[in-house]
Amino acid sequence: MEKAKISASQLFILMVLFELGSSLLLPIAIEAKQDAWLAILLGMVSSFILFLIYHKLYLYYPDLLPTEYMQKLLGKVIGTILAFVYILYFLYDASRVLRDFGEMLLTFSYPDTPLFIASALLILVTIYTVRKGIEVIARSGEILFIFIYVLAIIGFILIVCSGLIDVTNLKPVLEEGILPVLRVTFTQILYFPFGEAIVFTMILPYLKNPKKAKVTMLCATGLTGVNLAITMLINISVLGVDLTARSQFPLLSTVQSIQVADFLERLDVFFMLALVIGGFFKISILFYAAVIGTANLFKVKSPSQLSYPLGLIILFMSMTISSNFQEHLHEGLRIEMLILHIPLLAIIPPFLLLIAFLRNRKKQRW
């Protein structure tokens, strides 16, 4: 492990930035139609159970990375294989987020720029930051967190002043009953974006005060859930359900609609900056977890040496995972959920916790 420590407030900020990340960009939970906000809130509450599981595992092994305690719990061979699977998952997830933001930049600002160039510039900045370590990532988060929230408040005020909000787009509530909302909650929102925060099990050993871990994680998730619910309420009330579902990036479409006093318009460039910052932190944290996990698993003394090769893997994976953005979204919201998110985020951690509980109970008896 890197010899570094972060405070509870820094962990809180990193978790909020991570969970907002690409979820602000995409039309999450839109299958629930005008009840998307409710599905987000239910997903947030449900994710508390996952976080309590992750936290309990951390309490059993507070000084060990998951790549280490997996080997203790499952044995050297199976534990190493599972740890390697999680490292691959972090790399794959980082590549998906990189593709999201590369496509967004091309769609709104650089239509004639090759996707490879936009993605390469993003990953180069991320590589530089990850090489500096978790403390630098955390301090950067403290500065940019304020900037993002100032922009968010300004954006909300401008949308209200523009008279764009039409509350009738949010009616009727629960038109088709609660089942469609629950289906979206437990097949999508629970895992993306909330369950993805399993990556912070790789960060928790760096926390200065371990006693604050649980409260910090739950508060960060609560704030993120409320923010995402408000964002979807605004998107649907401004664009309507159909346009929100058809838009690749509904928040930017909403911001493009702002027009105040016939001169204040085309503000999407400023909000793109805030979205890119969120994406940067999400990629950085996934990337950092992959770097320290790989260094720990393969006994690499200097983790920073792995930044460039793993960064190149993320870059080329982001270019090759799908042929176009629609295919990319389909893979992320359908295939990835079943193959990766549900097993790695919701099935394996409780299994590991059960083994940890049984093993520690035997030790206590002795």
C-alpha positions in Angstrom: 0.0 0.0 0.0 0.9 3.6 -0.6 2.0 5.4 2.6 -0.9 7.9 2.6 -3.9 8.9 4.6 -7.1 10.8 3.8 -9.7 12.3 6.1 -13.4 11.4 6.4 -14.4 14.7 4.6 -12.1 13.8 1.7 -13.6 10.3 1.5 -17.1 11.9 1.5 -16.2 14.3 -1.4 -14.6 11.5 -3.4 -17.6 9.3 -3.0 -20.0 12.0 -4.1 -18.0 13.0 -7.1 -17.5 9.3 -8.0 -21.2 8.4 -7.8 -22.3 11.6 -9.6 -19.7 10.9 -12.3 -21.3 9.5 -15.4 -24.7 9.1 -13.8 -25.3 12.8 -14.2 -24.5 12.5 -17.9 -26.8 9.6 -18.8 -30.6 9.1 -18.7 -30.5 6.7 -15.8 -33.8 5.0 -14.6 -35.7 6.4 -17.6 -37.4 3.0 -18.1 -39.5 4.0 -15.0 -40.6 7.0 -17.1 -41.8 10.0 -15.0 -41.1 7.9 -11.9 -37.4 7.8 -12.6 -36.7 10.0 -9.6 -38.5 7.5 -7.3 -36.4 4.6 -8.7 -33.3 6.5 -7.9 -34.3 7.2 -4.3 -35.3 3.5 -3.8 -31.9 2.5 -5.3 -30.1 4.8 -2.9 -31.9 3.3 0.1 -31.4 -0.2 -1.1 -27.7 0.4 -1.7 -27.3 1.1 2.1 -27.4 -2.7 2.6 -24.5 -3.2 0.2 -22.5 -0.5 1.9 -23.0 -2.0 5.3 -21.7 -5.3 3.9 -18.7 -3.6 2.4 -18.1 -1.8 5.6 -18.4 -4.9 7.8 -15.7 -6.6 5.6 -13.5 -3.5 6.1 -14.0 -3.8 9.9 -12.8 -7.4 9.9 -9.6 -6.5 7.9 -9.1 -2.7 8.4 -5.5 -2.7 7.4 -5.8 -5.0 4.3 -6.8 -4.3 0.8 -9.6 -6.5 -0.6 -7.0 -8.2 -2.9 -5.3 -9.4 0.3 -8.2 -10.5 2.4 -9.8 -12.3 -0.5 -6.7 -14.6 -0.4 -7.1 -15.0 3.4 -10.7 -16.0 3.1 -10.7 -18.1 -0.1 -7.2 -19.5 -0.2 -4.2 -18.4 -2.3 -5.4 -19.7 -5.7 -9.1 -18.8 -5.6 -8.5 -15.6 -3.7 -5.9 -14.5 -6.3 -8.2 -15.3 -9.2 -11.1 -13.4 -7.6 -8.9 -10.4 -6.8 -7.6 -10.3 -10.4 -11.3 -10.4 -11.6 -12.1 -7.3 -9.5 -9.0 -5.5 -10.9 -10.2 -6.3 -14.5 -13.6 -5.0 -13.5 -12.2 -1.7 -12.3 -10.2 -1.3 -15.5 -13.3 -2.2 -17.6 -15.5 0.2 -15.7 -13.0 3.0 -16.1 -12.9 2.3 -19.9 -16.7 2.6 -20.1 -16.7 5.9 -18.2 -13.9 7.2 -20.5 -16.0 6.2 -23.5 -19.0 8.1 -22.1 -17.1 11.3 -21.8 -15.2 11.0 -25.0 -18.5 10.6 -26.9 -20.0 13.6 -25.0 -17.1 15.8 -26.0 -17.4 14.8 -29.6 -21.2 15.3 -29.6 -21.3 18.8 -28.1 -18.0 20.4 -28.8 -15.6 18.6 -31.1 -17.6 16.8 -33.8 -14.6 16.7 -36.2 -12.1 15.4 -33.6 -11.4 11.6 -33.6 -12.7 9.8 -30.5 -9.2 8.5 -29.8 -7.7 12.0 -29.4 -10.4 13.2 -27.0 -10.1 10.0 -24.9 -6.3 10.1 -25.0 -6.2 13.6 -23.6 -8.6 12.6 -20.8 -6.6 9.5 -19.8 -3.2 11.4 -19.9 -4.5 13.8 -17.2 -5.8 10.9 -15.2 -2.5 9.0 -15.5 -0.6 12.1 -14.2 -3.0 12.4 -11.2 -3.0 8.7 -10.3 0.8 8.7 -10.3 0.7 11.4 -7.6 -1.3 9.1 -5.3 -4.6 9.1 -3.4 -3.8 12.2 -1.3 -3.5 14.4 -4.4 -6.7 13.0 -5.8 -8.5 13.8 -2.5 -7.1 17.3 -2.3 -8.1 18.0 -6.0 -11.6 16.8 -5.1 -11.9 19.3 -2.2 -11.2 22.2 -4.6 -13.3 21.1 -7.5 -16.3 19.8 -5.4 -17.1 23.5 -4.5 -16.9 24.5 -8.1 -19.3 21.8 -9.3 -21.9 22.7 -6.6 -21.7 26.4 -7.4 -22.3 25.6 -11.0 -25.2 23.3 -10.1 -26.9 26.0 -8.0 -26.5 28.6 -10.8 -27.9 26.2 -13.3 -30.9 25.4 -11.2 -31.7 29.1 -10.7 -31.3 29.8 -14.5 -33.6 26.9 -15.4 -36.3 28.2 -13.0 -35.8 31.8 -14.3 -36.2 30.6 -17.9 -39.7 29.2 -17.1 -38.8 25.8 -18.6 -40.1 23.6 -15.8 -43.5 22.0 -16.6 -44.6 20.0 -13.6 -47.3 18.3 -15.6 -44.6 16.2 -17.3 -44.1 14.5 -13.9 -47.7 13.3 -13.7 -49.3 10.9 -13.1 -47.1 9.4 -10.4 -46.9 5.6 -10.4 -49.1 5.4 -13.5 -48.3 1.7 -14.1 -48.0 0.9 -10.4 -44.9 0.3 -8.3 -43.6 -2.8 -10.1 -41.9 -1.0 -13.0 -40.1 1.3 -10.6 -38.9 -1.7 -8.4 -37.7 -3.5 -11.5 -35.6 -0.6 -12.6 -34.3 -0.1 -9.0 -33.1 -3.7 -8.6 -31.9 -4.3 -12.2 -30.1 -1.0 -12.7 -30.0 1.8 -10.1 -28.8 -0.4 -7.2 -25.7 -1.3 -9.2 -25.2 1.8 -11.4 -24.2 4.2 -9.9 -24.5 3.2 -6.2 -23.1 -0.4 -6.2 -20.0 0.7 -8.3 -18.8 2.4 -5.1 -17.5 -1.0 -4.1 -14.2 0.5 -5.5 -13.9 2.4 -2.2 -13.2 -0.8 -0.4 -9.7 -0.3 -2.0 -9.6 3.3 -0.5 -10.9 2.6 3.0 -7.6 1.3 4.4 -6.2 4.8 3.8 -8.8 6.5 6.0 -7.3 8.3 9.1 -10.3 7.6 11.3 -11.8 4.2 10.5 -14.7 4.8 13.0 -16.1 7.5 10.6 -16.2 5.2 7.6 -19.7 3.9 7.9 -21.4 7.3 8.5 -19.3 8.9 5.7 -20.3 6.3 3.1 -24.0 6.4 4.0 -24.1 10.3 4.0 -22.2 10.5 0.7 -24.6 8.0 -0.9 -27.6 9.9 0.5 -26.5 13.2 -0.9 -25.8 11.6 -4.3 -29.2 10.0 -4.4 -31.0 13.2 -3.7 -28.9 15.1 -6.3 -29.6 12.5 -9.0 -33.3 12.4 -8.2 -33.5 16.2 -8.4 -31.6 16.2 -11.7 -34.0 13.6 -13.2 -37.0 15.6 -11.9 -35.6 18.7 -13.7 -34.8 16.8 -16.9 -38.2 15.2 -17.2 -40.1 18.4 -16.2 -38.2 20.4 -18.9 -37.8 17.9 -21.7 -40.6 15.4 -21.0 -40.3 11.7 -20.7 -39.9 10.9 -24.5 -37.3 13.5 -25.2 -35.3 12.6 -22.0 -35.4 8.9 -23.1 -34.2 9.7 -26.6 -31.5 12.2 -25.6 -28.0 10.6 -25.2 -27.1 13.3 -22.6 -30.4 14.8 -21.2 -28.8 17.1 -18.7 -26.9 19.0 -21.4 -30.0 19.1 -23.5 -31.8 20.7 -20.6 -29.1 23.2 -20.1 -29.1 24.0 -23.8 -32.7 25.1 -23.4 -31.8 27.9 -20.9 -32.6 31.3 -22.3 -32.7 34.3 -20.0 -33.5 37.8 -21.2 -32.7 37.0 -24.8 -29.0 37.0 -24.3 -28.0 34.4 -21.7 -28.0 31.1 -23.6 -25.7 28.3 -24.9 -24.4 27.6 -21.4 -23.9 23.9 -22.0 -20.1 24.5 -22.4 -19.8 25.6 -18.7 -21.8 22.6 -17.5 -19.8 20.2 -19.7 -16.8 21.3 -17.7 -18.5 20.3 -14.5 -19.5 16.9 -16.0 -15.9 16.3 -17.2 -14.7 17.0 -13.7 -17.1 14.3 -12.3 -16.0 11.9 -15.0 -12.3 12.6 -14.3 -12.7 11.6 -10.6 -14.7 8.5 -11.4 -12.0 7.3 -13.9 -9.2 8.3 -11.5 -10.6 6.4 -8.6 -11.3 3.2 -10.6 -7.9 3.6 -12.2 -6.2 4.1 -8.8 -7.9 1.0 -7.4 -6.7 -1.1 -10.3 -3.2 0.2 -9.9 -2.8 -0.5 -6.2 -4.7 -3.8 -6.5 -2.3 -4.9 -9.3 0.7 -3.7 -7.3 -0.5 -5.6 -4.2 -1.4 -8.8 -6.0 1.8 -9.1 -8.0 4.1 -7.6 -5.3 5.2 -4.5 -7.4 7.1 -2.2 -5.0 6.4 1.0 -6.9 2.7 1.2 -7.9 3.2 4.4 -10.0 5.2 2.3 -12.5 1.9 0.6 -13.5 0.1 3.9 -14.3 1.2 4.1 -17.9 0.6 0.5 -19.0 -2.8 0.2 -17.2 -3.8 3.7 -18.6 -3.1 2.5 -22.1 -5.2 -0.6 -21.5 -8.1 1.6 -20.3 -7.7 3.8 -23.4 -7.7 1.0 -25.9 -10.4 -0.9 -24.1 -12.6 2.2 -24.3 -12.1 2.3 -28.1 -12.9 -1.3 -28.7 -15.7 -2.3 -26.3 -18.4 -1.2 -28.8 -18.7 0.0 -32.3 -21.0 3.0 -31.6 -22.5 4.8 -28.6 -25.9 3.1 -28.8 -24.3 -0.3 -28.6 -22.1 1.0 -25.7 -25.2 2.1 -23.8 -27.0 -1.2 -24.4 -24.0 -3.2 -23.2 -23.7 -1.0 -20.1 -27.4 -1.1 -19.0 -28.2 -4.7 -20.1 -25.3 -7.1 -20.6 -22.9 -5.6 -18.0 -25.6 -5.6 -15.3 -26.1 -9.3 -15.5 -22.6 -10.5 -16.2 -20.6 -8.2 -14.0 -22.5 -5.9 -11.7 -24.9 -8.3 -10.1 -22.3 -11.0 -9.3 -19.4 -8.8 -8.3 -21.4 -6.1 -6.4 -24.3 -8.0 -4.8 -23.5 -11.7 -4.7 -19.8 -12.2 -4.0 -19.4 -9.6 -1.1 -22.1 -11.2 1.1 -20.5 -14.5 0.4 -17.1 -13.2 1.5 -18.7 -11.6 4.6 -20.2 -14.9 5.6 -16.8 -16.7 5.4 -15.2 -13.8 7.3 -17.9 -14.1 10.0 -17.4 -17.9 10.3 -13.7 -17.7 10.5 -13.6 -14.9 13.0 -16.2 -16.7 15.2 -13.9 -19.7 15.3 -11.0 -17.5 16.3 -13.0 -16.0 19.1 -13.9 -19.4 20.5 -10.3 -20.4 20.6 
